[in-house]
Amino acid sequence: MPQTTAQNLDDVWQAIDEQRASLADLLGDLSEREWETPSLCKGWRVREVAAHLTLSHATVPAVAWAMIRARGSFDRMVRDTARRRARLPVEAYAQILRAMVGSRRKAPGVTPLEPLIDVLVHGQDITIPLHRNRPVPPRAAALAADRVWPNLFPFRAGRRLAGIRFTATDCDWSAGEGVTVEGPMGAILLVLTGRPAGTAQLSGPGLPLLMSRLPAPGPPE
């Protein structure tokens, strides 16, 4: 990961604030049917994704207790906490996100870039299935991708997507070695985090290899 300067951190938190505020506006506009729509996250409705995004201020004791309840499984902990949070009235999620704007709190054990990844990627997890346009800021997506590439858990993008060189067409960003895939930075961030939907905006000779490395859509968990 490139060295993070104080200016970069300011940029990261500003991007997080902007994304949380705009996503809160979007959530406040969803219909009952849209809340129940399957998201890009396997087994999660839009409701669970929104719920998950409100959990990034979890305290150390809360995370420890959630891990105990999940019997030490990180994936189960993330899934179960989102499902429990999804019991709130849908009106609550926009309110919680707006209240988070301006805060610099984050979950234990992560950098400020993880909440940026979350709000950028999960914003697309929500809006793409709803056919709602939500532009991804290229600079913010590049900062997030610098954290994801190459080895951030659970994505391990450098290993999973070895042999492919990614090049953004809307900002100065590239990573990897091999056959080229190019397109908007937001779409690249989606595929680095395992979302096949990002390939719709990408092109290049490496696209068939990329698609073979991404998970196929499956039934809900």
C-alpha positions in Angstrom: 0.0 0.0 0.0 1.4 3.5 -0.8 2.4 5.7 2.1 -0.7 7.5 3.4 0.0 11.2 4.0 -2.0 13.6 6.2 -3.4 15.2 3.1 -4.4 11.8 1.7 -6.2 11.0 5.0 -8.1 14.2 4.8 -9.1 13.3 1.2 -10.2 9.8 2.4 -12.4 11.1 5.2 -13.9 13.8 2.9 -14.8 11.1 0.3 -16.3 8.9 3.0 -18.4 11.8 4.3 -19.6 12.7 0.8 -20.5 9.1 0.0 -22.3 8.5 3.3 -24.3 11.7 2.9 -25.3 10.9 -0.7 -26.1 7.3 0.1 -28.3 8.4 3.0 -30.2 10.6 0.5 -30.6 7.6 -1.8 -31.8 5.2 0.9 -34.4 7.8 2.0 -35.8 7.5 -1.5 -36.2 3.7 -1.8 -39.5 2.0 -2.2 -40.6 -1.0 -0.1 -39.9 -3.2 -3.1 -36.4 -1.8 -3.6 -35.5 -2.5 0.1 -36.3 -6.2 -0.6 -34.3 -6.4 -3.9 -31.4 -8.8 -3.9 -28.1 -6.9 -3.9 -24.8 -7.8 -5.6 -23.8 -9.3 -2.2 -24.7 -13.0 -2.4 -27.6 -13.7 0.0 -28.1 -10.1 1.0 -31.0 -7.8 0.1 -30.5 -4.1 -0.2 -31.7 -3.9 3.4 -28.8 -6.0 4.7 -26.2 -4.0 2.8 -27.6 -0.8 4.2 -27.5 -2.3 7.6 -23.9 -3.4 7.3 -22.8 0.1 6.3 -24.1 1.5 9.6 -21.9 -0.9 11.6 -18.5 0.6 10.8 -18.4 2.4 14.2 -18.4 -0.9 16.1 -16.4 -1.0 19.3 -13.7 -3.5 20.3 -16.0 -5.2 22.8 -18.9 -5.4 20.3 -16.7 -6.9 17.6 -15.2 -9.4 20.1 -18.7 -10.5 21.2 -19.9 -10.8 17.6 -16.9 -13.0 16.8 -17.6 -15.2 19.8 -21.2 -15.5 18.7 -20.0 -16.4 15.2 -17.6 -19.1 16.7 -14.6 -17.3 15.3 -15.7 -17.1 11.7 -15.1 -13.6 10.2 -17.5 -14.2 7.3 -20.2 -15.5 9.7 -19.7 -12.5 12.0 -20.1 -10.0 9.1 -23.2 -11.9 7.8 -24.9 -12.3 11.2 -24.3 -8.7 12.4 -25.8 -7.4 9.2 -28.8 -9.6 9.5 -29.4 -8.6 13.1 -29.0 -4.9 12.2 -31.5 -5.4 9.3 -34.3 -5.8 11.8 -34.4 -2.0 12.3 -37.1 0.0 10.5 -35.8 1.0 7.1 -36.0 4.7 7.9 -33.2 4.2 10.5 -30.4 3.5 8.0 -30.4 6.9 6.4 -30.5 8.6 9.8 -27.6 6.5 11.1 -25.5 7.2 8.0 -26.1 10.9 8.2 -25.2 10.9 11.9 -21.8 9.3 10.9 -20.9 12.1 8.6 -18.0 14.1 10.1 -17.0 11.3 12.5 -13.5 9.7 12.3 -14.4 6.6 14.2 -13.8 3.3 12.5 -14.0 -0.4 13.4 -11.0 -1.8 15.3 -8.1 -3.1 13.4 -8.7 -1.3 10.1 -7.3 1.8 8.4 -9.6 4.7 7.2 -9.4 3.2 3.8 -11.6 0.2 4.7 -14.7 2.4 5.4 -14.0 4.1 2.0 -13.9 0.7 0.3 -17.1 -0.3 2.1 -19.2 2.8 1.1 -18.0 2.9 -2.5 -18.4 -0.8 -3.2 -21.6 -1.4 -1.2 -23.1 1.7 -2.8 -22.8 -0.1 -6.1 -24.0 -3.4 -4.5 -27.2 -1.5 -3.8 -27.7 0.7 -6.8 -26.7 -1.6 -9.7 -29.5 -4.1 -9.1 -31.9 -1.2 -8.7 -30.8 0.3 -12.0 -30.1 3.5 -10.3 -27.1 5.6 -11.5 -24.5 6.2 -8.7 -21.2 7.6 -10.2 -18.1 6.4 -8.4 -15.5 9.3 -7.9 -12.4 8.1 -9.7 -9.9 9.6 -7.3 -11.7 8.0 -4.3 -11.9 4.7 -6.1 -8.2 4.8 -6.8 -7.4 5.4 -3.1 -9.6 2.4 -2.3 -8.0 0.2 -4.9 -4.6 1.1 -3.7 -5.6 -0.5 -0.4 -7.3 -3.5 -2.0 -4.4 -4.3 -4.3 -2.7 -6.7 -4.0 -3.3 -8.6 -0.8 -6.1 -7.1 1.4 -8.2 -9.7 3.1 -10.6 -11.1 2.1 -10.1 -10.1 -1.6 -6.5 -11.2 -2.2 -6.9 -9.6 -5.6 -3.2 -9.8 -6.7 -3.2 -13.6 -6.3 -6.7 -14.2 -7.6 -6.3 -12.0 -10.6 -2.7 -12.8 -11.5 -1.7 -12.4 -15.1 -4.0 -9.3 -15.7 -2.9 -5.7 -15.9 -5.6 -3.2 -14.9 -5.6 0.4 -16.3 -8.1 3.1 -15.4 -9.3 5.2 -18.2 -10.6 8.1 -16.1 -7.6 8.6 -13.7 -3.9 7.8 -13.5 -4.0 4.3 -11.9 -2.8 0.9 -13.0 -1.8 -2.4 -11.3 -0.8 -5.9 -12.1 1.2 -7.5 -15.0 -0.2 -9.4 -18.0 -3.0 -9.0 -20.5 -4.7 -5.7 -20.3 -8.1 -4.8 -18.9 -9.2 -1.2 -18.9 -12.1 0.9 -18.0 -13.5 3.3 -15.3 -11.8 3.2 -11.9 -15.1 2.4 -10.2 -15.6 -0.7 -12.4 -12.0 -1.8 -11.7 -12.6 -1.5 -7.9 -15.7 -3.7 -8.3 -13.8 -6.5 -9.9 -10.9 -6.2 -7.5 -13.4 -6.8 -4.7 -15.0 -9.8 -6.6 -18.0 -8.2 -8.2 -18.6 -9.6 -11.8 -21.0 -6.7 -12.5 -18.0 -4.5 -12.9 -17.0 -6.3 -16.1 -19.9 -4.6 -18.0 -17.8 -1.4 -18.1 -14.5 -3.0 -18.9 -12.7 -4.0 -22.1 -9.4 -5.3 -23.4 -7.8 -8.6 -24.3 -7.7 -9.7 -20.7 -11.4 -9.6 -20.2 -12.1 -13.3 -20.8 -9.4 -14.3 -18.3 -10.8 -11.8 -15.8 -14.3 -13.2 -16.2 -13.1 -16.7 -15.6 -11.5 -15.6 -12.3 -14.6 -14.0 -10.9 -17.3 -15.8 -8.9 -20.3 -16.9 -10.9 -23.7 -15.7 -9.6 -25.2 -18.2 -7.3 -28.4 -18.8 -5.2 -28.8 -16.9 -2.0 -27.0 -18.3 1.0 
